[in-house]
Protein backbone atom coordinates (compact mmCIF):
# COMPACT_ATOMS: atom_id res chain seq x y z
CA UNK A 1 0.00 0.00 0.00
CA UNK A 2 1.29 3.48 -0.89
CA UNK A 3 1.58 6.53 1.29
CA UNK A 4 -1.72 7.99 0.11
CA UNK A 5 -5.14 6.35 0.43
CA UNK A 6 -6.91 5.38 -2.78
CA UNK A 7 -9.26 8.14 -3.95
CA UNK A 8 -12.77 6.94 -4.86
CA UNK A 9 -15.62 9.35 -5.62
CA UNK A 10 -18.83 8.22 -3.97
CA UNK A 11 -22.37 9.49 -4.47
CA UNK A 12 -24.18 6.27 -3.50
CA UNK A 13 -23.96 4.28 -0.27
CA UNK A 14 -25.55 1.05 0.90
CA UNK A 15 -25.31 0.42 4.63
CA UNK A 16 -25.63 -2.88 6.49
CA UNK A 17 -25.28 -3.73 10.14
CA UNK A 18 -24.28 -7.01 11.71
CA UNK A 19 -23.80 -8.21 15.25
CA UNK A 20 -20.29 -6.78 15.55
CA UNK A 21 -19.77 -4.32 12.69
CA UNK A 22 -21.18 -1.86 10.17
CA UNK A 23 -20.59 -2.22 6.43
CA UNK A 24 -20.78 0.66 3.97
CA UNK A 25 -20.69 -0.18 0.26
CA UNK A 26 -19.71 3.03 -1.53
CA UNK A 27 -19.95 3.69 -5.22
CA UNK A 28 -21.09 5.87 -8.07
CA UNK A 29 -24.54 6.35 -9.56
CA UNK A 30 -25.01 8.04 -12.91
CA UNK A 31 -28.53 9.34 -13.49
CA UNK A 32 -31.17 6.75 -12.67
CA UNK A 33 -28.85 3.78 -13.30
CA UNK A 34 -28.13 1.29 -10.56
CA UNK A 35 -25.00 2.35 -8.66
CA UNK A 36 -21.69 0.65 -9.31
CA UNK A 37 -20.18 -0.13 -5.93
CA UNK A 38 -16.43 0.37 -5.78
CA UNK A 39 -15.37 0.17 -2.13
CA UNK A 40 -16.54 -1.67 0.96
CA UNK A 41 -15.80 -0.07 4.33
CA UNK A 42 -16.22 -2.18 7.44
CA UNK A 43 -15.94 -0.78 10.95
CA UNK A 44 -17.01 -1.61 14.48
CA UNK A 45 -20.23 -0.16 15.84
CA UNK A 46 -18.10 1.92 18.21
CA UNK A 47 -16.13 3.44 15.34
CA UNK A 48 -19.34 4.11 13.39
CA UNK A 49 -20.72 5.99 16.39
CA UNK A 50 -17.47 7.97 16.66
CA UNK A 51 -17.83 8.93 12.98
CA UNK A 52 -21.26 10.55 13.48
CA UNK A 53 -20.13 13.71 15.30
CA UNK A 54 -17.17 14.10 12.94
CA UNK A 55 -19.52 14.13 9.92
CA UNK A 56 -21.94 16.43 11.73
CA UNK A 57 -19.17 18.95 12.43
CA UNK A 58 -17.94 18.82 8.82
CA UNK A 59 -21.47 19.43 7.53
CA UNK A 60 -22.07 22.27 9.99
CA UNK A 61 -18.80 23.95 8.97
CA UNK A 62 -19.65 23.58 5.28
CA UNK A 63 -23.15 25.00 5.71
CA UNK A 64 -21.80 27.92 7.74
CA UNK A 65 -19.33 28.80 4.98
CA UNK A 66 -21.29 27.88 1.83
CA UNK A 67 -24.97 27.61 2.68
CA UNK A 68 -27.49 24.97 3.60
CA UNK A 69 -27.26 21.61 1.89
CA UNK A 70 -30.72 20.55 0.67
CA UNK A 71 -31.92 17.39 2.35
CA UNK A 72 -32.55 14.36 0.12
CA UNK A 73 -36.20 14.37 1.26
CA UNK A 74 -36.78 17.92 -0.02
CA UNK A 75 -35.15 17.07 -3.36
CA UNK A 76 -37.35 14.00 -3.78
CA UNK A 77 -40.48 16.04 -3.01
CA UNK A 78 -39.52 18.57 -5.70
CA UNK A 79 -38.92 15.82 -8.28
CA UNK A 80 -42.28 14.19 -7.55
CA UNK A 81 -44.26 17.48 -7.54
C-alpha positions as CSV (number, residue, x, y, z in Angstrom):
1,X,0.0,0.0,0.0
2,X,1.3,3.5,-0.9
3,X,1.6,6.5,1.3
4,X,-1.7,8.0,0.1
5,X,-5.1,6.3,0.4
6,X,-6.9,5.4,-2.8
7,X,-9.3,8.1,-4.0
8,X,-12.8,6.9,-4.9
9,X,-15.6,9.3,-5.6
10,X,-18.8,8.2,-4.0
11,X,-22.4,9.5,-4.5
12,X,-24.2,6.3,-3.5
13,X,-24.0,4.3,-0.3
14,X,-25.5,1.1,0.9
15,X,-25.3,0.4,4.6
16,X,-25.6,-2.9,6.5
17,X,-25.3,-3.7,10.1
18,X,-24.3,-7.0,11.7
19,X,-23.8,-8.2,15.3
20,X,-20.3,-6.8,15.5
21,X,-19.8,-4.3,12.7
22,X,-21.2,-1.9,10.2
23,X,-20.6,-2.2,6.4
24,X,-20.8,0.7,4.0
25,X,-20.7,-0.2,0.3
26,X,-19.7,3.0,-1.5
27,X,-20.0,3.7,-5.2
28,X,-21.1,5.9,-8.1
29,X,-24.5,6.3,-9.6
30,X,-25.0,8.0,-12.9
31,X,-28.5,9.3,-13.5
32,X,-31.2,6.7,-12.7
33,X,-28.9,3.8,-13.3
34,X,-28.1,1.3,-10.6
35,X,-25.0,2.3,-8.7
36,X,-21.7,0.7,-9.3
37,X,-20.2,-0.1,-5.9
38,X,-16.4,0.4,-5.8
39,X,-15.4,0.2,-2.1
40,X,-16.5,-1.7,1.0
41,X,-15.8,-0.1,4.3
42,X,-16.2,-2.2,7.4
43,X,-15.9,-0.8,11.0
44,X,-17.0,-1.6,14.5
45,X,-20.2,-0.2,15.8
46,X,-18.1,1.9,18.2
47,X,-16.1,3.4,15.3
48,X,-19.3,4.1,13.4
49,X,-20.7,6.0,16.4
50,X,-17.5,8.0,16.7
51,X,-17.8,8.9,13.0
52,X,-21.3,10.5,13.5
53,X,-20.1,13.7,15.3
54,X,-17.2,14.1,12.9
55,X,-19.5,14.1,9.9
56,X,-21.9,16.4,11.7
57,X,-19.2,19.0,12.4
58,X,-17.9,18.8,8.8
59,X,-21.5,19.4,7.5
60,X,-22.1,22.3,10.0
61,X,-18.8,23.9,9.0
62,X,-19.6,23.6,5.3
63,X,-23.1,25.0,5.7
64,X,-21.8,27.9,7.7
65,X,-19.3,28.8,5.0
66,X,-21.3,27.9,1.8
67,X,-25.0,27.6,2.7
68,X,-27.5,25.0,3.6
69,X,-27.3,21.6,1.9
70,X,-30.7,20.5,0.7
71,X,-31.9,17.4,2.4
72,X,-32.6,14.4,0.1
73,X,-36.2,14.4,1.3
74,X,-36.8,17.9,0.0
75,X,-35.2,17.1,-3.4
76,X,-37.4,14.0,-3.8
77,X,-40.5,16.0,-3.0
78,X,-39.5,18.6,-5.7
79,X,-38.9,15.8,-8.3
80,X,-42.3,14.2,-7.6
81,X,-44.3,17.5,-7.5
